[in-house]
Amino acid sequence: MRIWDLPVESLCRQHLLGEHRELHAIWAVLTQGRRGYARHPETLRWRGKLAALYRRHEQQVEEMRQRGYQHLSPLKKRSATGSGRQRKLLQSADVQRFILHARCAACRERGSK
């Protein structure tokens, strides 16, 4: 489970859509009290920052539209409370970029543009 702290346009299709699914899972845990992944470090870092998570979702949606994908899973904006900024990183952006590029040639290609 991961929400990358990198620009969404640098993510390949697989990582963009995977992050979108995981964002919805985190959103459900935080807004509906779902228990799955409630104690996961990625979920915990978004507690009190639903406005920032909502903003990340909107970035994902815009990138998906630019790539010609349909988006059919909007979030409720009224639930987007708390901080609009996410400052807590589990790893630095440089480390995240290194991990992503080491795993995925498509992300490496997108990130070098």
C-alpha positions in Angstrom: 0.0 0.0 0.0 1.5 3.3 -1.1 0.6 6.8 -2.1 3.7 8.1 -3.9 5.0 11.6 -3.0 5.9 12.1 -6.7 4.1 13.9 -9.5 1.3 11.7 -10.8 2.4 12.3 -14.4 5.7 10.4 -13.6 3.7 7.2 -12.8 3.2 4.5 -15.4 -0.3 3.2 -16.0 0.1 0.3 -13.6 1.3 2.5 -10.7 -1.1 5.3 -11.4 -4.1 3.0 -11.3 -2.7 1.0 -8.4 -2.2 4.2 -6.3 -5.7 5.2 -7.2 -7.1 1.9 -5.8 -5.1 2.2 -2.7 -6.1 5.8 -2.1 -9.7 4.7 -2.2 -8.9 2.0 0.4 -7.3 4.5 2.7 -10.2 6.9 2.2 -12.7 4.2 3.2 -10.7 3.4 6.3 -10.4 7.0 7.4 -14.0 8.2 6.5 -16.0 5.1 7.1 -14.1 3.5 10.0 -13.2 0.4 7.9 -10.7 -1.7 9.7 -8.6 -3.1 6.9 -5.2 -1.4 6.8 -6.3 1.0 9.6 -2.9 0.6 11.3 -0.8 0.6 8.1 1.9 3.3 8.2 0.6 4.7 4.9 -3.0 5.0 6.3 -1.7 6.5 9.5 0.2 9.3 7.8 -3.0 10.5 6.1 -5.0 10.7 9.4 -6.1 14.4 9.8 -5.1 15.1 6.2 -8.2 14.1 4.2 -8.1 17.5 2.3 -4.6 16.6 1.1 -5.7 13.1 0.2 -8.6 14.5 -1.7 -6.3 16.8 -3.6 -4.0 13.8 -4.5 -7.1 12.0 -5.8 -8.0 15.0 -8.0 -4.5 15.0 -9.4 -4.9 11.3 -10.2 -8.3 11.9 -11.8 -6.9 14.7 -14.0 -3.9 12.6 -15.1 -6.3 9.6 -15.8 -8.5 11.9 -18.0 -5.4 13.2 -19.9 -4.4 9.6 -20.6 -7.9 8.8 -21.9 -9.1 6.7 -18.9 -12.6 6.9 -17.5 -13.0 7.8 -13.9 -16.1 6.6 -12.2 -15.3 6.7 -8.5 -15.5 10.3 -7.1 -14.8 11.1 -3.5 -17.2 13.1 -1.3 -15.6 16.5 -1.1 -17.4 17.3 2.2 -15.4 14.5 3.8 -12.1 16.2 2.8 -11.4 17.7 6.2 -8.1 18.4 8.0 -4.9 19.6 6.5 -4.6 20.3 2.8 -0.9 19.5 2.9 0.9 16.2 3.5 4.3 16.9 5.0 5.0 13.5 6.6 6.9 11.2 4.2 7.7 7.6 5.0 10.7 7.9 2.7 12.2 10.9 0.9 11.0 11.7 -2.6 14.5 10.8 -3.9 14.3 7.4 -2.3 10.8 6.9 -3.6 11.9 7.8 -7.1 14.9 5.4 -6.9 12.6 2.6 -5.7 10.0 3.3 -8.4 12.6 3.6 -11.2 14.5 0.4 -10.0 11.2 -1.6 -10.2 9.6 -0.2 -13.3 11.1 0.7 -16.6 7.8 2.4 -17.7 8.0 4.8 -14.7 11.7 5.3 -15.3 10.8 6.4 -18.9 8.0 8.7 -17.7 10.1 10.2 -15.0 12.9 11.1 -17.4 10.7 13.3 -19.6 
